[in-house]
Amino acid sequence: MKKPIDIKLTEEGLENLKKEYQTLLDKRPEVLARLVAAREQGDLSENAGYHASKDELATLDRRLRELKIIFRFAEVIETSQNDFVDLGSQVTVENGSIMQEFTIVGALEADPAKNKLSNVSPIGSVLIGKKVGQSVEIDVPQGRVKYKIISIK
């Protein structure tokens, strides 16, 4: 049976989501207590504390449901030593004299500020399947960039 959604995570990404889930579970009783306390104050129409707690609880519950779906359908990518770039690979590339290191991850883990690129991003998708020594040209918003793959971990 094919999964209705395709979610790929590294082991580190799954662990981070599990920590987030536990943090939200631990926070929920506190938010619920604030909601009950605000509700006991009387008139709900002008009770900002009640509305804020109600909104916070809804946001928290929505994220908990999202995480449950992610856990149900996620495929954990085994990082292995391949001769080619794959999900979970740390790739060192050279652009002229500038060296950069990217980690190729699933879309949910992508964080360009930390050099974690999605396998479906412009750079990540072009690097997938390439080997050390190969060069790739990538269209990015700033124009066309050429990278040479220096190493794969």
C-alpha positions in Angstrom: 0.0 0.0 0.0 1.3 3.4 -0.9 1.6 6.0 1.8 -0.8 9.0 1.3 2.0 11.4 2.1 5.7 11.0 1.5 7.8 12.2 4.5 11.5 11.5 4.7 13.4 12.3 7.9 16.9 11.7 9.1 17.3 10.0 12.5 18.3 13.4 14.0 15.2 15.0 12.5 13.0 12.3 14.0 14.6 12.7 17.4 14.1 16.5 17.3 10.4 16.0 16.4 10.0 13.5 19.3 11.5 16.1 21.7 9.1 18.7 20.4 6.2 16.4 20.8 7.1 15.6 24.4 7.6 19.4 25.2 4.2 20.1 23.8 2.6 17.3 25.8 4.3 18.6 29.0 3.1 22.1 28.3 -0.5 21.2 27.6 -1.7 20.8 31.2 -0.4 24.2 32.1 -2.2 25.8 29.1 -5.4 23.9 30.0 -5.2 25.1 33.6 -4.9 28.7 32.5 -7.9 28.2 30.2 -10.0 26.8 33.1 -8.9 29.6 35.4 -9.8 32.3 32.9 -13.1 30.6 32.2 -14.0 30.8 35.9 -13.5 34.6 35.9 -17.0 35.0 34.4 -17.9 36.9 31.3 -16.0 35.2 28.4 -16.9 37.8 25.8 -14.4 40.3 27.1 -11.9 37.9 28.8 -8.6 38.3 26.9 -6.9 35.6 29.0 -9.6 33.1 28.1 -9.3 33.8 24.4 -5.5 33.8 24.4 -5.5 30.4 26.3 -8.1 29.0 24.0 -6.1 30.0 20.9 -2.8 28.7 22.5 -4.5 25.3 23.3 -5.9 25.0 19.8 -2.4 25.8 18.3 -0.8 23.3 20.6 -3.3 20.5 19.8 -3.0 21.2 16.1 0.8 20.7 16.2 0.4 17.6 18.3 -1.9 16.1 15.6 0.5 17.1 12.9 3.4 15.4 14.7 1.3 12.2 15.1 0.7 12.1 11.4 4.4 12.7 10.7 5.3 9.8 13.0 2.8 7.6 11.4 4.0 8.1 7.8 7.7 9.1 8.2 10.4 7.1 6.6 13.6 7.4 8.4 16.5 7.6 6.0 19.5 5.5 7.0 22.7 7.5 6.4 25.2 5.3 4.8 28.6 5.8 3.2 27.8 5.9 -0.5 29.9 7.1 -3.4 27.0 9.4 -4.4 24.9 12.1 -2.8 21.8 10.9 -1.1 19.4 11.9 1.7 21.4 12.3 4.9 24.7 13.0 3.0 27.0 15.8 4.1 28.3 17.3 0.9 31.2 19.6 0.6 31.1 21.7 -2.6 33.4 24.4 -4.1 32.2 27.4 -5.9 35.4 29.0 -7.2 37.4 29.6 -4.0 34.4 29.3 -1.7 33.9 25.9 0.1 30.4 25.1 1.5 29.0 22.1 3.3 25.4 21.1 2.9 23.4 18.3 4.5 20.7 16.9 2.3 17.6 16.2 4.3 13.8 15.7 3.7 11.6 18.7 3.2 10.4 18.9 6.8 13.9 19.2 8.2 15.2 21.8 5.7 16.8 24.8 7.3 19.0 26.8 4.8 20.3 28.9 7.6 22.0 25.8 9.0 22.9 24.5 5.5 20.3 21.8 5.7 18.9 21.6 2.2 15.8 19.7 1.1 16.2 16.9 -1.4 13.5 18.8 -3.5 15.2 22.2 -3.3 17.0 23.5 -6.4 20.4 22.8 -5.0 19.5 19.5 -3.2 17.7 18.0 -6.1 20.6 18.6 -8.5 23.2 17.2 -6.0 21.3 13.9 -5.4 22.9 11.0 -7.2 26.2 12.9 -8.1 29.7 11.7 -7.1 32.9 13.3 -5.9 34.6 15.3 -8.6 31.4 16.0 -10.6 30.3 19.5 -11.3 26.8 20.7 -11.4 25.1 23.9 -12.5 22.2 25.1 -10.5 19.6 27.9 -11.2 19.1 29.8 -8.0 17.3 33.1 -7.5 20.6 35.0 -7.8 21.4 33.4 -11.1 23.3 30.3 -12.3 25.8 28.8 -9.8 28.4 26.1 -10.5 29.5 23.7 -7.8 32.2 21.0 -7.8 31.6 18.2 -5.3 34.7 17.9 -3.1 33.6 15.2 -0.6 30.6 13.2 0.5 30.1 12.0 4.1 
